[in-house]
């Protein structure tokens, strides 16, 4: 193989690589039109084009035919919060105001966690704690396995309702912030919703 043939071979090889890079954009453009992430579709198309350029039709058709997911995880959480707030406005739904007591206790920085993770409409779990040493009517608030605090002692009816088989749900109604430290919640107001009476 002489020098001219080597140069022509290298030029053809380089042009084939550039064609592969260009063909990789086709699925990415289709994905962009369909409002999907373009990077992974470009890499998918590029990989197919580098193996054999006719394969680029595979990710292009894939991008065209694949249906967009209706809900991303963030959108689903926003919809659930909006649904919970709408539920609170229903006149037929029994709900009662409350708040998270002992939000500033030691352990996990509950105030900072509340600042970062709680917004109006966020669902909280009510967990009965009958063996609590300081209060035999204790009911704890949990959010994604994080213990945030307790139902106030004056709302002992919540413990009694849970013991009697009532199905209750807690929803964050408002979160107030400390004016000195804006990255800490100073108060979390909740709404206790009576879902059903299983008695």
PLY file of the C-alpha trace (Angstrom):
ply
format ascii 1.0
element vertex 199
property float x
property float y
property float z
element edge 198
property int vertex1
property int vertex2
end_header
0.00 0.00 0.00
1.62 3.26 -1.13
1.37 6.68 0.55
-1.50 7.88 -1.62
-3.60 4.82 -0.79
-2.89 5.26 2.93
-3.97 8.94 2.83
-7.15 8.05 0.90
-7.88 5.22 3.35
-7.43 7.56 6.36
-9.60 10.24 4.77
-12.35 7.73 4.08
-12.09 6.37 7.61
-12.21 9.90 9.11
-15.12 10.91 6.89
-16.99 7.74 7.97
-16.49 8.72 11.61
-17.73 12.25 10.92
-20.75 10.85 9.10
-21.44 8.65 12.17
-21.22 11.71 14.43
-23.64 13.58 12.16
-26.05 10.64 11.85
-26.05 10.34 15.65
-27.86 13.68 15.75
-30.93 12.36 13.92
-32.45 10.46 16.91
-31.45 13.36 19.19
-33.35 15.82 16.98
-36.43 13.59 17.02
-36.15 13.25 20.82
-35.84 17.03 21.13
-39.04 17.53 19.15
-40.78 15.02 21.44
-39.40 16.86 24.52
-37.11 14.13 25.78
-33.51 14.29 26.93
-31.35 14.57 23.81
-28.01 13.37 25.19
-28.90 9.71 25.69
-30.62 9.59 22.30
-27.54 11.09 20.64
-25.29 8.50 22.28
-27.70 5.75 21.28
-27.69 6.98 17.66
-23.91 7.48 17.60
-23.28 3.95 18.88
-25.53 2.50 16.19
-23.94 4.68 13.48
-20.41 3.67 14.51
-21.27 -0.03 14.35
-22.99 0.29 10.98
-24.51 3.52 9.78
-27.81 1.96 8.55
-28.44 0.97 12.20
-29.06 4.66 12.99
-32.59 4.06 11.71
-33.19 1.90 14.80
-32.88 4.70 17.43
-34.63 7.12 15.06
-37.67 4.85 14.78
-37.43 4.09 18.50
-37.48 7.83 19.33
-40.45 8.36 17.01
-42.55 5.50 18.34
-41.75 5.61 22.04
-44.48 7.30 24.01
-43.57 10.00 26.45
-44.13 9.18 30.10
-47.11 11.08 31.38
-45.63 11.84 34.77
-42.11 12.33 35.91
-41.62 11.58 39.65
-41.52 15.29 40.51
-44.74 15.95 38.59
-46.49 13.08 40.38
-45.48 14.48 43.78
-46.79 17.92 42.78
-50.07 16.39 41.64
-50.44 14.43 44.90
-49.83 17.60 46.93
-52.35 19.53 44.84
-54.90 16.71 45.29
-54.34 16.72 49.06
-54.86 20.49 49.26
-58.00 20.18 47.14
-59.25 17.48 49.52
-58.85 19.88 52.44
-61.16 22.37 50.72
-63.97 19.83 50.34
-66.78 20.67 52.75
-67.75 17.00 53.09
-64.31 16.03 54.41
-63.78 16.16 58.17
-60.41 17.71 58.98
-58.89 19.29 62.05
-55.92 21.64 62.47
-52.82 20.52 64.33
-49.04 20.97 64.20
-45.81 19.09 64.74
-44.70 19.39 68.36
-41.08 18.80 69.42
-39.79 19.75 65.96
-36.54 20.99 67.50
-35.59 17.77 69.32
-32.11 16.27 69.03
-31.05 13.63 66.52
-31.86 14.41 62.90
-31.97 18.16 62.28
-35.76 18.09 61.96
-36.10 21.82 61.34
-33.67 21.71 58.43
-35.31 18.53 57.07
-38.73 20.22 57.26
-37.34 23.28 55.45
-35.95 21.14 52.62
-38.69 18.52 52.24
-42.06 19.75 53.48
-44.41 21.90 51.43
-48.17 22.43 51.72
-50.01 19.31 50.60
-47.21 16.90 51.56
-48.60 13.74 53.19
-47.30 12.68 56.60
-47.71 9.36 58.34
-49.27 9.15 61.80
-47.72 6.37 63.89
-49.17 5.42 67.25
-46.53 5.14 70.02
-48.35 3.56 73.01
-45.13 2.68 74.84
-43.82 6.26 74.95
-42.47 6.88 78.47
-43.60 10.51 78.66
-47.03 10.22 77.03
-49.21 7.12 76.69
-51.27 8.95 74.02
-48.24 9.71 71.85
-48.65 9.79 68.07
-45.56 10.46 65.97
-45.35 12.28 62.63
-43.19 10.59 59.99
-42.19 11.69 56.52
-40.42 9.06 54.40
-39.25 7.16 57.50
-37.92 10.37 59.14
-39.40 11.02 62.57
-40.34 14.71 62.66
-42.00 15.05 66.04
-45.28 14.33 67.77
-48.92 15.31 67.69
-49.40 17.90 70.50
-50.49 16.42 73.85
-53.69 18.46 73.80
-54.79 16.52 70.71
-55.01 13.20 72.51
-58.19 12.43 70.58
-55.97 11.46 67.61
-54.41 8.60 69.59
-57.84 7.50 70.79
-59.22 7.68 67.23
-56.35 5.55 65.91
-56.84 3.06 68.77
-60.56 2.87 67.89
-59.82 2.02 64.26
-60.38 5.36 62.56
-58.32 5.87 59.42
-56.57 9.22 59.66
-54.26 11.08 57.30
-52.01 14.04 58.04
-51.26 16.69 55.44
-48.88 19.64 55.75
-50.91 22.83 55.66
-48.17 25.44 56.12
-44.50 25.75 56.98
-43.13 28.84 58.71
-39.46 29.74 58.73
-37.25 31.25 61.38
-36.47 34.90 60.54
-32.92 34.50 61.87
-32.06 31.22 60.13
-34.04 30.97 56.90
-32.88 27.38 56.29
-34.79 26.05 59.31
-38.53 25.58 59.75
-39.86 27.10 62.96
-43.39 25.71 62.68
-45.17 23.06 60.61
-48.95 23.30 60.62
-50.84 20.16 59.66
-54.36 19.09 58.97
-55.67 15.76 60.27
-58.17 14.26 57.85
-60.61 11.56 58.89
-60.65 9.18 55.92
-62.89 6.39 57.18
-64.32 4.81 60.29
-63.43 1.10 60.30
-65.34 0.32 63.43
0 1
1 2
2 3
3 4
4 5
5 6
6 7
7 8
8 9
9 10
10 11
11 12
12 13
13 14
14 15
15 16
16 17
17 18
18 19
19 20
20 21
21 22
22 23
23 24
24 25
25 26
26 27
27 28
28 29
29 30
30 31
31 32
32 33
33 34
34 35
35 36
36 37
37 38
38 39
39 40
40 41
41 42
42 43
43 44
44 45
45 46
46 47
47 48
48 49
49 50
50 51
51 52
52 53
53 54
54 55
55 56
56 57
57 58
58 59
59 60
60 61
61 62
62 63
63 64
64 65
65 66
66 67
67 68
68 69
69 70
70 71
71 72
72 73
73 74
74 75
75 76
76 77
77 78
78 79
79 80
80 81
81 82
82 83
83 84
84 85
85 86
86 87
87 88
88 89
89 90
90 91
91 92
92 93
93 94
94 95
95 96
96 97
97 98
98 99
99 100
100 101
101 102
102 103
103 104
104 105
105 106
106 107
107 108
108 109
109 110
110 111
111 112
112 113
113 114
114 115
115 116
116 117
117 118
118 119
119 120
120 121
121 122
122 123
123 124
124 125
125 126
126 127
127 128
128 129
129 130
130 131
131 132
132 133
133 134
134 135
135 136
136 137
137 138
138 139
139 140
140 141
141 142
142 143
143 144
144 145
145 146
146 147
147 148
148 149
149 150
150 151
151 152
152 153
153 154
154 155
155 156
156 157
157 158
158 159
159 160
160 161
161 162
162 163
163 164
164 165
165 166
166 167
167 168
168 169
169 170
170 171
171 172
172 173
173 174
174 175
175 176
176 177
177 178
178 179
179 180
180 181
181 182
182 183
183 184
184 185
185 186
186 187
187 188
188 189
189 190
190 191
191 192
192 193
193 194
194 195
195 196
196 197
197 198
